[in-house]
Each structure stands twice: as structure tokens, then as C-alpha cells.
Amino acid sequence: MRAYVLKRLLLMIPTFFGISLVVFLVLNLAPGHPGGNQQASDLAADVRSADTQESHRIFREQFGLDRPVLFNTRIWLTQEEVEQALREIAGRDGASPGDRVRAQQRIEDWGAYAVPHLVAAMQAGQDDEIRDLAVYGLRLAARRPLIDPFEPRPSPERRAENQARRAENNRLRGYRYDLDAPEAEKQRVAGEWIAWYAQVADRFRHDPAEKVRIFFLETRFARYWANLARFDFGVSLVTREPVMATLIDKLRYSLSLSITSLLLGYLISLPIGIYSAVDKDSLVDRTTTIGLFMLYSLPSFFVGTLLLFWFSEGSSIEAFRWFPIGGWRSADADQLTSIAQVRDVAWHLVLPVLCMTYGSFAALSRYMRSGLLGVIRSDYVRTARAKGLPESRVILTHAVRNGLLPVITLLAGLLPAILGGSVIVEVIFDVPGMGRWLIESIYQRDYNVIMAIQLLSTLLVLFGILLSDLGYALVDPRIRYR
Amino acid sequence: MTPEPERLSYWALVRQQFAKNRPAVLGLWCGVGLFGLAIGAPLLALDQPFLWSEGQGVSSPLLAALFNRLLFENGVDIFFNLLLVLTPAYAAALWLLRRGGRLTLRATSLLIGLHLALTAAVIPQTWFGAPNPFHHEAPIVDYRVLEAQRIRAGEPVTAVFPPRRIHYRETDPERSVRPPGPQFLLGTDLEGRDVFVRMLYGTRISLTIGVVAVAIYVWIGIVLGALAGYFGGWVDVAISRLIEVMICIPSFFLILTLVALVQDRSIFHVMVIIGVTSWTGVARLVRAEFLQQRELEYALAARALGLPRWRVIFRHLLPNALGPVLVSATFGVASAIITESSLAFLGLGDLSVPSWGETLNAGRLEMKPWLIFAPGLAIFFVVSVFNLVGEGLRDALDPQMRT
């Protein structure tokens, strides 16, 4: 058994990797720009001030947005592509203002991979405008990113290295000229670039092994996974706070909601399912079947709104103003005694838990009923009866055990549904949990948060599936896991 | 005793079994009725008259309005409006086919395909650069005002309007959030739009969402499931891994993220997104069926005949694996409708279409009963209908339940 669990846990790693790949690709290949709409309008602007340009660059670098998503093909960048980008910056070939900004962005993102081609373009010499642009592009591409600039306590070597890089960047920033500068001045600056390149040319040559490494590892996905392996989900693009801390905080709310409702669902539904299966086609069975069918077809956002409409403090019927309209606790909860605080939270929980429970409850009862119905006709149940066992024992110990199988399988399917449903319940009842956070982050394009929430909920689902498989073995002695 | 019951084909047997299930049959008829409402919505509510006559000459502004892009711009409306106009022709075609004994699945699918092609031809503004003769944009005349003017002036005028003389998009800040009454059967929403009329046209959106999203994912699921089940080996391993990965992602989260990331989203984006994220169930069903069927003798016979692989897969094996898919698709329509309404409820829908979820969201914010109950019960009704039919189908297909 222990070996089996261990094996399953290990198998989770590739599945988890696959999931993270799917979600990562979805997020990164979708159109739109991260970090809210502010960056999007920045990009659309024809001219960006030097300051916004610089802060935008730092932002992209910090979150690895300057790297390619999955594979780094920039090692095979050609002269032609780079010159094409330069022509687009110049607004040739019918490039629109948007194209020009994007081309500039492209050269900036290519960074060091474009440097040799830019130098070559500068030296080619048949086109003065391309030369001017190449010098301009070199200033964008040649600056070296600092290593972990946000590390609070860097080692002395690291600090020295970063110092050197900063100095070089500052020096390179001076290698520029105005477009109306005399030709001799332009020649001089170009000469300085060539001299610099001759010194550091080795930096831009990669041997095959290094190329393979760059191809797979110098990417956003590799970078994300490097952090993930250290359980680091990054920081929120909006609040700049670590995602992990906030996530654990939010998870408290969501998990209390979903676990309570799941337990409650199982607790109520099993007896009901058993009862209606045993008493098949009785009046009680038929009414519960119809009732459950209706519950099953009711969308949760309708039920939630109805609960608020009838039973909250805002209810139109005065006698029913029992529960708060939402939130997790009252505003004055701090002044209450600890027991009163628990009561306060429980009071706030009633409606959301009800709204989350009824769906799984309906599904579970129906499954329990049909599962048990399938078993009740089988031979071994007849044998148990023939042995003269009392009916209660026949049903509760012999039949129910096998009838539980479909209900246990359902756990694996119920968990994603409940987690997904938490978005709606949390929005309706104003619970500051994971689901509502997801919606907010989606609006703000906070990729790190969206990724983290998706991955964490997936992890919960993976454990739910494992749990349901283990539950299987617990109920059915024929199933042995090795 | 029915004589020689064994002569009935599989699907005839299923139909017979289904007919015994009264709730399911009722559900089926309700479903047909819903489609009828969706098609006939303009006959019940539109601000254009069926017949308009000022003295001499009779015109039908409603008929022209059905294809006026300023009144109905989205594809769903055009699909249904075209269906409304062509219903007599289709009914005649079906009747003739049936009399000729040629009303087969293929003939029906051909008719559906024909209609889709017609819709696709009518929608775009241009045809390969040339202006589309069917793309029709005419200035909207408010015949209600015109009629009142003529009557006031004492001029002869005859106008026959639909029972509700209002378009589902017609806004008026003056009549925001009015309770139900004779003028607005189910009241108005925040923008002063008639809730009843929005419910009516919302049927079109819900049904389309359900059917199209499910059609997309049934296709994906069938193809992937069939490949995995038929070929086995590494194909199966790869597809099964993909299914496993997709199952573990809470699909509503994924749908939410995808929908929110699409720029200028339309209702069709929502359909496609629901479609591409929900295929795992069908793929698993088809895979399991194929694993079983491919070992049976008829499959071996088909292979031994040297038929091409796609033919064995799609013509021989697939029809025998379709039963469970049909059941799951029927339930799928219900859940796709819920998903779309949830998105609209969260404010992530297509704001240009009358989605029930959007009205319910307004109801939640305003706490007005007509804004809560009308859309809520509408969703509940449609979802129940599809669930009922699905249960009927499931029971009819289950040999153990056969009596």
C-alpha cells in the first residue's frame, strides 16, 4: 500500500508538469499584455518617454517577459530578420506606428542574440538610415541584464559582477549620436561600437552544447519551473507581493467552504440515497427523486441569488432576515469573545455552504441510489438474505459497501466542480477566497497569480483523485494496490 | 405480446424504450417547443409590423427587418431568422423525404449542413471582395411612431404588429428597472430593456451555445477517443496522458481564464472555448467503446476486407460506440448552457447578446424579483429539459433497464 501511494505520488509529477505546461501556454500565448491594461496602452503609444520605457523594460525583465515562451530560437536569428526589424522601426515597408513600437520591442527582447547582427548591419554601410538605426538598436540590445538584481543579500562576487555590468551598461549608453550630428561624429561612435564588439565578441558565440541549453532553458517556461521547484510562485504583477503567502491566506477561506460542503454533502446524501434505493418506487423515493432532479438542474448562481434574496439581511421578507449578506465575519468581530467569533464566522458561512452543497448533494444521492440499486439485485445480496440475516444488516453491511464505489469515484469528479463553483459562490457571497481572487487577477492580467491558483487547484484535484482511489481499496477488498 | 420483436433494429428498440418514459418524452416535446420559440421569436416580439399598409399597397417590414444588419447583427440571430423564413421549405423537404422513405440521418445532416452554409453565405459583408448581395443594411424606421402619426393625422393606416412591439436591444434610461406590468410582461432591466423579450431571444443564445459547444467537443472527443482506442500503443498512451492532464484542471477555471483573455470576445468565442476544454468525457467513452469493439468479429471482418482504416473506424466501429456519446452529449448541452450563463453572470459574457446570465447578474445587484426569477427559471427550465431527455436516453440505451 505504501509503495503504491509512493508510486502514485511520483506519477503525479509528470502529470503536474503537463498541466503546468498547458496552463502556461494558454496564458502566455493568449493575446493581451500582463500587468493590467497600463502596459497595453504604453505599447500602443507611438512615442514612449525614456522613463516609462525604462520602467517597462525592468518590468519585463523582472518577470521574464522578454524571453521566448517555450523554446528559444533566438540563437538562430538571421541578419535578414534583424534588418527587417530595423526597417520596421524606420517605418519602411508600410509599417504602422504599432508595428514600429513592436519592432523596437522585438530588438530589445532579442538582446544579446541580436548584437552581432546589429554590428554587421552597422558596418554594411550601404544605407545610412539603417546604420543610424543599428546604432540605436545596439543601445537597446547590448545592455547586459543584471543577475538577480532584487536579491536582498548578494554574495561579494555577484555584487562585483553586477557592478561591472552596470558600469559597462552606463558606458554603452554614451555611445550614441543625434540624427543631425555631423557625419564624422557618427563615424566615431560607430567606431566605438566596433571596438567594443571586438573586445567582447566571444560573449556572443555559443558552442553547440550551450546552444541546446539556451534552446530549452533560456525561456519563460524553464524560468517559471526553476522557481516552481523551489515552491516559489513568484510575486503578483499588480501588488508585487509574493503570491504564495497571499494564496495560503486565501486558501483558508476556500478550503473551509469546500471541505465543509463536501463533508456535508456526503453526510446527508448517503442516507437519502440508501433509503430511496431500498424503498424503490415508494412515494418517498419518487418525491426525493424528483426533488433531487430539480436540485441537480438548478444553476448555483441562481440558488445563491435566491438565498440572498430570501434569507439574508437584505431580504424582502422581514421575518426571514436571518443571515448576513456576505463577507466572512462581521465588522465588529474583533471585539467579540472567541466563542462568539466562531459563531459569527459560522453564521456567515451558512448561506455559501448551502449554495455549494446542494449541487454535490443532489449528484451524490442520485449516484448512491443507482449504485445501490445495481447491487441490491445481485446474487451475494440474495445469499445474505437467504442466510437469514436481518434486512438492516444485508443492506448496511453487505450491499452498501459495494454500492459506495460509484460515490467514491465521484469524489474525483466532484472536486474540480466544487473548486470551479467556488468562484461563483465567493463572488455572490463576497467571500475573500481563491475563486474571487482568480476573477480579480484575470481582470488585471496578473499571470503569476492566475498560474498559481490554477496549479494549486490542480494539485488539490490530483490529491482528490488519489484519495478516491485509496477509498476504493478501503471499501472493496477485491481491489489490491501494488 | 408484440409479434417478432427481435426484428426491430437497435435504434428502433431504443426509440420504443424511450417512448415509454413519459417524463423524457415530455422533455423532448418541451425541447422542440423551445426551438420553436427560438425560431419564432421575431413573430412574438419585434418593433416592426408584419403588415403595413397606407391606403394602397401592402408591405411587410418585419420580413425585411429579419435580415437588416442594423437590427440583427450577430450570427445566431441570422441563423434563426433564416430558419424562420425557410421553415416551410424545410418542412416540405422533410415531409417529401419521409414519404419517399429516405428520411435518413444522412439526409437530415445534409439539410442542417445546407442551412449552415446558407447562414455563412448571408452573414459576411463581402464575398471575396465583392459586396454581398444578401448583406442588407437599411435605416430603421420606427413604425410605432409612424402609425401614431398617421392616426393622429387621420390618414388611413393598417399595421399588424407582433404581440410585443419592442426589440430586445431597445434601451431607455427613463424606464430603468420597472416592475412587471401590461406594457412590460416581466418588467425592465437596468438599461430599460424589456426582460420578457430578452428572455425570448435568450432562448436562441442558450440553445445555440449548448448545441454548438457540444458539437465541437463531441467531434474532438470522438476523433481523439477513436484514435486512442483503435490504434492503442503509443497513440493511446499520448492521448490518455493528455486526457488525464485535462481532467485535473478545474475546467471552469480554465474556461474563465481563456474567455477573459480573448479580446473583443463574441458569443462564438465562448462556444469554442467551452468546446475545446470539455472533450475529455466523450474521448474516454469512445476510447473505452473502441477498445471493446475493435476485438469483435465484425471489426476483424471489416479489416480483413481490406477497407481503409478511416472507413473501419468511422463507418463500422463508430456507429456502435455512439450510444453513450449521445447520452453524454445531451447532458453536455445542459452543462454548457449553465457554463455560459455563469460566465455572463460573472460579467464575462458577450454583452451584445441577450444572455440570461447577464440579466440574473443585474437581478443580483438590484435585488429585484423579476430580474432574478425570470432568467433563473428560464435557465432551470432549459437545463431540466435536457437533463430529462438525457436520463430518458440513458435508460433507453441501458439493456438492463429494458422491459
Interface residues (C-beta under 8 A of the other chain):
Chain A: P14 T15 G18 I19 V22 V23 V26 L27 A30 P31 G32 F293 M294 Y296 S297 L298 P299 S300 F301 F302 G304 T305 L306 L308 F309 G314 S316 P416 A417 L419 G420 G421 V423 I424 V427 I428 L438 I439 I442 Y443 R445 I450 I453 Q454 S457 T458 V461 L462 I465
Chain B: R241 L242 E244 V245 M246 I247 C248 I249 P250 S251 F252 F253 L254 L256 T257 L258 A260 L261 V262 Q263 A334 I338 S341 S342 F345 L346 G357 L360 G363 R364 M367 P369 I372 P375 G376 I379 F380 V383 S384 N387 L388 E391
